[in-house]
Amino acid sequence: MKYDDEKIMELLNQVELAQKNNDILAGTVEAEGQEYTFEQRSFFGDQLHIHIPSNFKPMSRDMQRVKYPYEDRPAVILTNARGEVDITLQHVDQPLQDSWVQELTAGMKQMIKNMQPTNVFYDEKIISVHGKTIGYFDFKSPALDQPAYRLQFFLELNGETIIGGFTCPYKSYQQWRDLVLQMIHTIQSGSLKGE
């Protein structure tokens, strides 16, 4: 009888998991036991739009100095309440065209490989989102306290380069990876007035 109870509980858990919303545009989603509602936010003079968790806030300057110790840190660093999951955006004063995004993505991946040969790389893709070419790659990176999962993405905005990033503890990446890819698929550029 105990075996039957365990089987029933396992089936109920599978059904509950299957019923959970995983679409960031269709309501609240769950990651690491927390609920997140995604909202469209605008950056760089309302020229770049992306859906991110509504409760992600700008990281404090003190925490930025610890997590991003270099002086040329990203202009936008948003983080969750625990400061463990970050989304970054950086406008780089370097020319870029959609047709160069693939080359930039491959070059940045190679540069990171050369600087940190212990990183473990996963996907590298070039996608089209709302008429924009976006390149991304993701990897596992060693860190002082625990390994991190990182995803970097690249796109053109007004003829210049945007570098986006996502970081979370590696132990959490399976819960976040699909959500981050969905976020990238919400990227739009230009004025959205009148929509």
GUKOLVEX-9881 format. One record per atom (N, C-alpha, C): atom name; residue number from 1; residue in three letters; z, y, x. Coordinates in steps of 0.02 Angstrom, whole numbers, m for minus. Each point is the difference from the previous one (the first is absolute). Layout:
PT   atom    nr   rest        Z        Y        X
PT     CA   NUM    ala        Z        Y        X
...
***
This chain:
PT   atom    nr   rest        Z        Y        X
PT      N     1    met        0      m60       41
PT     CA     1    met        0       60      m41
PT      C     1    met        0       63       43
PT      N     2    lys       39       m2       57
PT     CA     2    lys        3       58       43
PT      C     2    lys      m69       16       28
PT      N     3    tyr      m38      m51       18
PT     CA     3    tyr      m67        9       27
PT      C     3    tyr      m44       37      m51
PT      N     4    asp        5      m19      m64
PT     CA     4    asp      m39       33      m52
PT      C     4    asp       18       74       m6
PT      N     5    asp       65       15        4
PT     CA     5    asp       23       69       m4
PT      C     5    asp      m29       41       58
PT      N     6    glu       m1      m28       60
PT     CA     6    glu      m27       35       58
PT      C     6    glu      m75       14       m9
PT      N     7    lys      m36      m49      m27
PT     CA     7    lys      m72        8      m12
PT      C     7    lys      m12       55      m51
PT      N     8    ile       39        0      m54
PT     CA     8    ile       m7       50      m52
PT      C     8    ile       13       70       29
PT      N     9    met       53        7       40
PT     CA     9    met       16       65       30
PT      C     9    met      m56       23       47
PT      N    10    glu      m28      m47       37
PT     CA    10    glu      m55       17       46
PT      C    10    glu      m60       25      m40
PT      N    11    leu      m16      m34      m54
PT     CA    11    leu      m56       21      m43
PT      C    11    leu       12       69      m31
PT      N    12    leu       61       11      m23
PT     CA    12    leu       18       65      m29
PT      C    12    leu       m7       56       51
PT      N    13    asn       22      m13       62
PT     CA    13    asn       m7       49       53
PT      C    13    asn      m73       15       15
PT      N    14    gln      m42      m51        0
PT     CA    14    gln      m71       10       12
PT      C    14    gln      m32       41      m56
PT      N    15    val       19      m14      m61
PT     CA    15    val      m27       38      m57
PT      C    15    val       22       73        4
PT      N    16    glu       64       11       17
PT     CA    16    glu       26       69        6
PT      C    16    glu      m37       37       55
PT      N    17    leu      m11      m32       56
PT     CA    17    leu      m36       30       55
PT      C    17    leu      m71       18      m19
PT      N    18    ala      m33      m45      m37
PT     CA    18    ala      m69       11      m21
PT      C    18    ala       m5       58      m50
PT      N    19    gln       54       12      m38
PT     CA    19    gln       m1       53      m50
PT      C    19    gln       15       68       28
PT      N    20    lys       26        3       62
PT     CA    20    lys       17       65       30
PT      C    20    lys      m63       40       14
PT      N    21    asn        4       64      m11
PT     CA    21    asn      m56       44       14
PT      C    21    asn       m9        9       75
PT      N    22    asn      m61       m9       24
PT     CA    22    asn      m16       11       71
PT      C    22    asn      m51       55        8
PT      N    23    asp      m18       35      m53
PT     CA    23    asp      m51       52        2
PT      C    23    asp       35       68        2
PT      N    24    ile       m9       37       55
PT     CA    24    ile       36       63        8
PT      C    24    ile      m22       53      m50
PT      N    25    leu      m58       m8      m31
PT     CA    25    leu      m23       48      m50
PT      C    25    leu       20      m19      m71
PT      N    26    ala       32      m58       m8
PT     CA    26    ala       17      m25      m67
PT      C    26    ala       75       m2      m13
PT      N    27    gly       38       41       35
PT     CA    27    gly       72        2      m13
PT      C    27    gly       40      m18       61
PT      N    28    thr       63      m14      m12
PT     CA    28    thr       48      m14       54
PT      C    28    thr      m15      m66       33
PT      N    29    val        4       m1       67
PT     CA    29    val       m7      m62       38
PT      C    29    val       64      m10       41
PT      N    30    glu       10      m61       23
PT     CA    30    glu       61      m16       37
PT      C    30    glu      m18      m20       71
PT      N    31    ala       41       25       47
PT     CA    31    ala       m5      m22       70
PT      C    31    ala       71        1       28
PT      N    32    glu       19      m54       32
PT     CA    32    glu       66       m7       31
PT      C    32    glu       57       13      m50
PT      N    33    gly      m10      m21      m61
PT     CA    33    gly       52        7      m50
PT      C    33    gly        6       71      m28
PT      N    34    gln      m43       46       21
PT     CA    34    gln        1       69      m24
PT      C    34    gln      m61       10      m45
PT      N    35    glu        8       43      m50
PT     CA    35    glu      m56       16      m44
PT      C    35    glu      m32       66       24
PT      N    36    tyr      m67        1       m1
PT     CA    36    tyr      m37       59       23
PT      C    36    tyr      m52       19      m52
PT      N    37    thr       m3       64      m15
PT     CA    37    thr      m53       27      m42
PT      C    37    thr      m43       43       45
PT      N    38    phe      m65      m12       m2
PT     CA    38    phe      m46       36       44
PT      C    38    phe      m30       60      m37
PT      N    39    glu       m5       55       36
PT     CA    39    glu      m29       61      m29
PT      C    39    glu      m49       30       50
PT      N    40    gln      m49       36      m27
PT     CA    40    gln      m48       32       43
PT      C    40    gln       32       62       32
PT      N    41    arg       m6        5       66
PT     CA    41    arg       23       59       36
PT      C    41    arg      m58       28       39
PT      N    42    ser        4       64       13
PT     CA    42    ser      m55       35       35
PT      C    42    ser       25       29       66
PT      N    43    phe      m44        0       50
PT     CA    43    phe       18       22       67
PT      C    43    phe      m57       42       29
PT      N    44    phe       15       36       54
PT     CA    44    phe      m50       39       37
PT      C    44    phe      m37       48      m46
PT      N    45    gly       39       45      m30
PT     CA    45    gly      m30       50      m44
PT      C    45    gly      m33      m29      m61
PT      N    46    asp       32      m52      m28
PT     CA    46    asp      m25      m34      m61
PT      C    46    asp      m70      m29       10
PT      N    47    gln      m16      m20       61
PT     CA    47    gln      m65      m29       14
PT      C    47    gln        1      m76        6
PT      N    48    leu       59      m30        9
PT     CA    48    leu        7      m72        5
PT      C    48    leu       51      m23      m51
PT      N    49    his      m18      m51      m39
PT     CA    49    his       42      m23      m55
PT      C    49    his       10      m76        8
PT      N    50    ile       62      m21       m8
PT     CA    50    ile       15      m72        7
PT      C    50    ile       62      m15      m43
PT      N    51    his        0      m59      m30
PT     CA    51    his       58      m22      m39
PT      C    51    his       51      m31       48
PT      N    52    ile       61       26       m3
PT     CA    52    ile       54      m28       41
PT      C    52    ile       63       m4      m44
PT      N    53    pro       51      m38       22
PT     CA    53    pro       60       m5      m41
PT      C    53    pro       31       69      m13
PT      N    54    ser       18       13      m62
PT     CA    54    ser       25       65      m20
PT      C    54    ser       67       16       34
PT      N    55    asn       38      m51       19
PT     CA    55    asn       65       13       31
PT      C    55    asn       m3        4       77
PT      N    56    phe      m60       m4       30
PT     CA    56    phe       m5       10       71
PT      C    56    phe        6       75       14
PT      N    57    lys       44       18       46
PT     CA    57    lys       14       70       15
PT      C    57    lys      m17       14       73
PT      N    58    pro      m10       65       16
PT     CA    58    pro      m12       17       70
PT      C    58    pro       59      m23       44
PT      N    59    met      m16      m30       57
PT     CA    59    met       51      m24       46
PT      C    59    met       34       60       33
PT      N    60    ser       65       m6        9
PT     CA    60    ser       38       54       33
PT      C    60    ser      m24        9       72
PT      N    61    arg        7       60       26
PT     CA    61    arg      m21       15       69
PT      C    61    arg       38      m45       50
PT      N    62    asp       65      m11      m12
PT     CA    62    asp       38      m42       46
PT      C    62    asp      m27      m72        1
PT      N    63    met      m15      m26      m59
PT     CA    63    met      m27      m68       m2
PT      C    63    met      m70       m3       30
PT      N    64    gln      m40       53      m11
PT     CA    64    gln      m66        3       31
PT      C    64    gln        4       m5       76
PT      N    65    arg       49       35       29
PT     CA    65    arg        7        0       73
PT      C    65    arg       16      m71       26
PT      N    66    val       37      m38      m41
PT     CA    66    val       18      m68       21
PT      C    66    val      m59      m48      m10
PT      N    67    lys      m30        1      m60
PT     CA    67    lys      m53      m48      m16
PT      C    67    lys      m68       18       30
PT      N    68    tyr      m12       66        9
PT     CA    68    tyr      m63       24       28
PT      C    68    tyr       16       48       57
PT      N    69    pro       23      m28       57
PT     CA    69    pro       29       42       53
PT      C    69    pro      m50       45       36
PT      N    70    tyr      m64      m12       m6
PT     CA    70    tyr      m49       41       34
PT      C    70    tyr       m8       67      m37
PT      N    71    glu      m20       51       38
PT     CA    71    glu       m5       67      m29
PT      C    71    glu      m56        7      m52
PT      N    72    asp      m54      m36       10
PT     CA    72    asp      m58        6      m45
PT      C    72    asp        6      m50      m58
PT      N    73    arg       57        3      m34
PT     CA    73    arg       11      m47      m56
PT      C    73    arg      m41       21      m61
PT      N    74    pro      m11      m46      m47
PT     CA    74    pro      m40       17      m59
PT      C    74    pro       29       59      m39
PT      N    75    ala      m45       39      m31
PT     CA    75    ala       20       59      m39
PT      C    75    ala       38      m21      m63
PT      N    76    val      m20      m57      m29
PT     CA    76    val       32      m25      m61
PT      C    76    val       32      m67       16
PT      N    77    ile       66       m3      m10
PT     CA    77    ile       37      m63        7
PT      C    77    ile       44       m7      m61
PT      N    78    leu      m19      m46      m44
PT     CA    78    leu       38      m13      m61
PT      C    78    leu       34      m68        8
PT      N    79    thr       61       m6      m27
PT     CA    79    thr       36      m62       10
PT      C    79    thr       41      m18      m62
PT      N    80    asn       19      m63       m4
PT     CA    80    asn       42      m22      m56
PT      C    80    asn       72       20       13
PT      N    81    ala       44      m15      m47
PT     CA    81    ala       69       23        3
PT      C    81    ala       37      m26       62
PT      N    82    arg      m17      m60       22
PT     CA    82    arg       33      m29       58
PT      C    82    arg      m32       22       67
PT      N    83    gly      m57       34       m5
PT     CA    83    gly      m34       22       61
PT      C    83    gly      m33      m57       38
PT      N    84    glu      m14      m55      m34
PT     CA    84    glu      m30      m58       33
PT      C    84    glu      m75       m6      m12
PT      N    85    val      m25       28      m54
PT     CA    85    val      m71       m6      m19
PT      C    85    val      m29       70        1
PT      N    86    asp      m52       10       43
PT     CA    86    asp      m28       66       10
PT      C    86    asp      m74        2      m15
PT      N    87    ile      m22       57      m25
PT     CA    87    ile      m71       15       m8
PT      C    87    ile      m12       65       39
PT      N    88    thr      m50        0       44
PT     CA    88    thr      m14       59       41
PT      C    88    thr      m72       22      m10
PT      N    89    leu      m11       65        7
PT     CA    89    leu      m67       28       m2
PT      C    89    leu       m5       53       55
PT      N    90    gln      m54       m2       37
PT     CA    90    gln      m10       49       53
PT      C    90    gln      m71       26       m3
PT      N    91    his       m7       66       m2
PT     CA    91    his      m65       33        4
PT      C    91    his      m13       14       73
PT      N    92    val      m54      m30       27
PT     CA    92    val      m15        7       71
PT      C    92    val      m62       45        6
PT      N    93    asp        6       50       43
PT     CA    93    asp      m54       49        9
PT      C    93    asp      m56      m31       43
PT      N    94    gln      m28      m54      m25
PT     CA    94    gln      m56      m34       33
PT      C    94    gln      m54      m12      m52
PT      N    95    pro      m63       16       17
PT     CA    95    pro      m53      m10      m49
PT      C    95    pro       m8      m74      m19
PT      N    96    leu      m17      m12      m62
PT     CA    96    leu      m11      m69      m24
PT      C    96    leu      m50        3      m58
PT      N    97    gln      m43      m50       m2
PT     CA    97    gln      m45      m10      m56
PT      C    97    gln       12      m70      m27
PT      N    98    asp      m16      m10      m64
PT     CA    98    asp       10      m67      m29
PT      C    98    asp      m32      m54       43
PT      N    99    ser      m58       14       27
PT     CA    99    ser      m36      m51       39
PT      C    99    ser       34      m17       66
PT      N   100    trp       49       40       21
PT     CA   100    trp       36      m13       63
PT      C   100    trp       65      m37      m11
PT      N   101    val       21      m10      m63
PT     CA   101    val       66      m28      m15
PT      C   101    val        8      m70       29
PT      N   102    gln      m52      m41       m4
PT     CA   102    gln        5      m68       26
PT      C   102    gln       12        1       76
PT      N   103    glu      m36       42       35
PT     CA   103    glu        9        5       72
PT      C   103    glu       70       26       18
PT      N   104    leu       24       50      m37
PT     CA   104    leu       67       26       11
PT      C   104    leu       53      m54      m11
PT      N   105    thr       m7      m37      m55
PT     CA   105    thr       49      m52      m17
PT      C   105    thr        3      m53       56
PT      N   106    ala      m58      m24       21
PT     CA   106    ala       m2      m50       54
PT      C   106    ala       28       28       65
PT      N   107    gly      m17       62       15
PT     CA   107    gly       25       31       62
PT      C   107    gly       75        9        0
PT      N   108    met       28       22      m56
PT     CA   108    met       73        8       m5
PT      C   108    met       36      m67        5
PT      N   109    lys      m29      m50      m31
PT     CA   109    lys       30      m67        5
PT      C   109    lys        1      m24       72
PT      N   110    gln      m56       10       35
PT     CA   110    gln       m4      m22       70
PT      C   110    gln       49       39       43
PT      N   111    met        7       65      m13
PT     CA   111    met       47       41       39
PT      C   111    met       72      m26       m9
PT      N   112    ile       18      m15      m63
PT     CA   112    ile       68      m26      m13
PT      C   112    ile        9      m69       33
PT      N   113    lys      m52      m42       m3
PT     CA   113    lys        3      m65       34
PT      C   113    lys       13        8       74
PT      N   114    asn      m35       48       31
PT     CA   114    asn        7       11       72
PT      C   114    asn       70       26       17
PT      N   115    met       27       44      m43
PT     CA   115    met       65       30       14
PT      C   115    met       57      m50      m14
PT      N   116    gln       m9      m43      m50
PT     CA   116    gln       52      m47      m20
PT      C   116    gln      m30      m69      m10
PT      N   117    pro      m12      m37       55
PT     CA   117    pro      m33      m66       m8
PT      C   117    pro       41      m51      m39
PT      N   118    thr       64       14      m12
PT     CA   118    thr       41      m48      m38
PT      C   118    thr       m9        7      m75
PT      N   119    asn      m35       52      m23
PT     CA   119    asn      m13        6      m72
PT      C   119    asn      m43      m58      m24
PT      N   120    val       12      m21      m63
PT     CA   120    val      m40      m52      m31
PT      C   120    val      m41       33      m55
PT      N   121    phe      m66       m2        7
PT     CA   121    phe      m44       35      m47
PT      C   121    phe      m23      m48      m55
PT      N   122    tyr      m10       28      m60
PT     CA   122    tyr      m23      m37      m58
PT      C   122    tyr      m70       23      m20
PT      N   123    asp       m6       35      m55
PT     CA   123    asp      m65       21      m26
PT      C   123    asp      m23       66       31
PT      N   124    glu      m66        7        3
PT     CA   124    glu      m32       64       14
PT      C   124    glu      m57        5      m50
PT      N   125    lys        0       53      m41
PT     CA   125    lys      m51        5      m52
PT      C   125    lys      m24       71       m7
PT      N   126    ile      m61        6      m24
PT     CA   126    ile      m30       64      m20
PT      C   126    ile      m15       m6      m74
PT      N   127    ile       26       46      m40
PT     CA   127    ile      m10       m3      m72
PT      C   127    ile      m26       67      m25
PT      N   128    ser      m27        0      m60
PT     CA   128    ser      m22       62      m33
PT      C   128    ser       45       12      m60
PT      N   129    val       32       59       m1
PT     CA   129    val       46       17      m54
PT      C   129    val      m20       69      m27
PT      N   130    his      m19        3      m63
PT     CA   130    his      m21       63      m31
PT      C   130    his      m51       37       43
PT      N   131    gly      m46      m39       28
PT     CA   131    gly      m54       30       40
PT      C   131    gly       18       16       71
PT      N   132    lys       62      m15       21
PT     CA   132    lys       22       12       69
PT      C   132    lys        3      m65       38
PT      N   133    thr      m19        3       63
PT     CA   133    thr        8      m58       44
PT      C   133    thr       69        3       31
PT      N   134    ile       37      m54       m7
PT     CA   134    ile       68       m5       28
PT      C   134    ile        3      m63       42
PT      N   135    gly       25        7       61
PT     CA   135    gly       10      m57       44
PT      C   135    gly       75      m13        7
PT      N   136    tyr       19      m63        6
PT     CA   136    tyr       71      m15       12
PT      C   136    tyr        7      m64       39
PT      N   137    phe       57       m7       32
PT     CA   137    phe       21      m63       31
PT      C   137    phe       76       m4       m5
PT      N   138    asp       26      m61        3
PT     CA   138    asp       72       m9       m3
PT      C   138    asp       23      m48       54
PT      N   139    phe       64        5       17
PT     CA   139    phe       26      m40       55
PT      C   139    phe       76       m4       m1
PT      N   140    lys       26      m50       34
PT     CA   140    lys       71       m9       11
PT      C   140    lys       16       29       69
PT      N   141    ser       52       40        2
PT     CA   141    ser       17       35       62
PT      C   141    ser       73      m14       19
PT      N   142    pro       13      m16       63
PT     CA   142    pro       70       m8       20
PT      C   142    pro       37       67       m4
PT      N   143    ala       64       m2      m14
PT     CA   143    ala       41       61       m1
PT      C   143    ala       68      m17       27
PT      N   144    leu       42       51       10
PT     CA   144    leu       65      m11       31
PT      C   144    leu       44      m46      m40
PT      N   145    asp        8       14      m66
PT     CA   145    asp       46      m40      m40
PT      C   145    asp      m33      m58      m36
PT      N   146    gln      m61       11      m25
PT     CA   146    gln      m36      m53      m35
PT      C   146    gln      m75       16        0
PT      N   147    pro      m43      m50       m3
PT     CA   147    pro      m72       14       m1
PT      C   147    pro      m19       41      m61
PT      N   148    ala      m54       38        7
PT     CA   148    ala      m24       43      m54
PT      C   148    ala      m70      m22      m21
PT      N   149    tyr      m16       12      m63
PT     CA   149    tyr      m68       m8      m25
PT      C   149    tyr      m29       70       m4
PT      N   150    arg      m61        8       27
PT     CA   150    arg      m33       65        0
PT      C   150    arg      m71       m6      m26
PT      N   151    leu      m21       49      m37
PT     CA   151    leu      m69        5      m22
PT      C   151    leu      m22       71       14
PT      N   152    gln      m59        7       31
PT     CA   152    gln      m28       66       13
PT      C   152    gln      m66        5      m35
PT      N   153    phe      m14       60      m28
PT     CA   153    phe      m65       10      m32
PT      C   153    phe      m28       67       20
PT      N   154    phe      m67        6       m6
PT     CA   154    phe      m36       57       27
PT      C   154    phe      m54       21      m50
PT      N   155    leu       m8       66       m8
PT     CA   155    leu      m52       26      m43
PT      C   155    leu      m17       71       20
PT      N   156    glu      m57       22      m24
PT     CA   156    glu      m24       68       12
PT      C   156    glu       24       44      m57
PT      N   157    leu       21       62       17
PT     CA   157    leu       18       50      m50
PT      C   157    leu      m26       67       25
PT      N   158    asn      m47       29      m37
PT     CA   158    asn      m30       64       19
PT      C   158    asn      m26        0       71
PT      N   159    gly      m31      m56       20
PT     CA   159    gly      m30       m4       66
PT      C   159    gly       48      m16       56
PT      N   160    glu       64      m10      m16
PT     CA   160    glu       50      m15       52
PT      C   160    glu       35      m66      m15
PT      N   161    thr       44      m20       45
PT     CA   161    thr       30      m67       m2
PT      C   161    thr       68        0      m33
PT      N   162    ile       10      m48      m45
PT     CA   162    ile       66      m14      m28
PT      C   162    ile       20      m70       23
PT      N   163    ile       61       m4       27
PT     CA   163    ile       29      m64       20
PT      C   163    ile       61      m12      m44
PT      N   164    gly       m1      m54      m37
PT     CA   164    gly       56      m19      m42
PT      C   164    gly       35      m61       28
PT      N   165    gly       63       m7      m16
PT     CA   165    gly       37      m57       24
PT      C   165    gly       51      m24      m50
PT      N   166    phe       17      m63        7
PT     CA   166    phe       53      m30      m41
PT      C   166    phe       40      m45       46
PT      N   167    thr       67        4       m6
PT     CA   167    thr       44      m41       41
PT      C   167    thr       57      m27      m43
PT      N   168    cys       16      m64        9
PT     CA   168    cys       59      m28      m31
PT      C   168    cys       26      m56       45
PT      N   169    pro       62      m23      m10
PT     CA   169    pro       23      m58       38
PT      C   169    pro      m47      m59      m12
PT      N   170    tyr      m13      m38       53
PT     CA   170    tyr      m47      m56       m6
PT      C   170    tyr       23      m50      m53
PT      N   171    lys       65       m8       m7
PT     CA   171    lys       26      m48      m49
PT      C   171    lys      m20       18      m72
PT      N   172    ser      m19       64      m10
PT     CA   172    ser      m17       24      m67
PT      C   172    ser      m75        7      m12
PT      N   173    tyr      m41      m15       50
PT     CA   173    tyr      m71       17       m6
PT      C   173    tyr      m35      m35      m58
PT      N   174    gln       20      m62      m15
PT     CA   174    gln      m34      m36      m55
PT      C   174    gln       10       35      m67
PT      N   175    gln       55       35       m8
PT     CA   175    gln       13       35      m62
PT      C   175    gln      m36       67       m3
PT      N   176    trp      m17       28       59
PT     CA   176    trp      m30       67        2
PT      C   176    trp      m75        1       13
PT      N   177    arg      m27      m51       33
PT     CA   177    arg      m70        4       23
PT      C   177    arg      m49       14      m57
PT      N   178    asp        4      m38      m54
PT     CA   178    asp      m46       10      m56
PT      C   178    asp        8       70      m30
PT      N   179    leu       63       24       m4
PT     CA   179    leu       12       66      m28
PT      C   179    leu      m32       55       43
PT      N   180    val        4       m8       66
PT     CA   180    val      m30       49       46
PT      C   180    val      m76       m1       m8
PT      N   181    leu      m30      m58       m4
PT     CA   181    leu      m73       m4       m9
PT      C   181    leu      m20       32      m66
PT      N   182    gln       41       m9      m52
PT     CA   182    gln      m14       34      m64
PT      C   182    gln        4       76        8
PT      N   183    met       50       23       39
PT     CA   183    met        7       72       12
PT      C   183    met      m64       28       32
PT      N   184    ile      m25      m36       50
PT     CA   184    ile      m61       23       35
PT      C   184    ile      m58        4      m50
PT      N   185    his       m2      m46      m47
PT     CA   185    his      m54        0      m50
PT      C   185    his        6       57      m51
PT      N   186    thr       55       38        2
PT     CA   186    thr        7       58      m45
PT      C   186    thr      m20       65       34
PT      N   187    ile      m17       m2       65
PT     CA   187    ile      m15       62       37
PT      C   187    ile      m61       35      m30
PT      N   188    gln        9       66       m9
PT     CA   188    gln      m55       43      m21
PT      C   188    gln        4       63       42
PT      N   189    ser      m58       31       11
PT     CA   189    ser        0       63       37
PT      C   189    ser      m33       54      m41
PT      N   190    gly       15       62       19
PT     CA   190    gly      m28       57      m35
PT      C   190    gly       44       21      m58
PT      N   191    ser      m21       51      m34
PT     CA   191    ser       38       28      m56
PT      C   191    ser       m6      m47      m61
PT      N   192    leu       56      m12      m32
PT     CA   192    leu        1      m42      m60
PT      C   192    leu        6       41      m63
PT      N   193    lys       m3       66        6
PT     CA   193    lys        7       43      m58
PT      C   193    lys      m55      m15      m51
PT      N   194    gly       20        0      m64
PT     CA   194    gly      m48      m13      m53
PT      C   194    gly       m7      m73      m17
PT      N   195    glu       36      m44       37
PT     CA   195    glu       m3      m72      m17
PT      C   195    glu       50      m16      m54
***
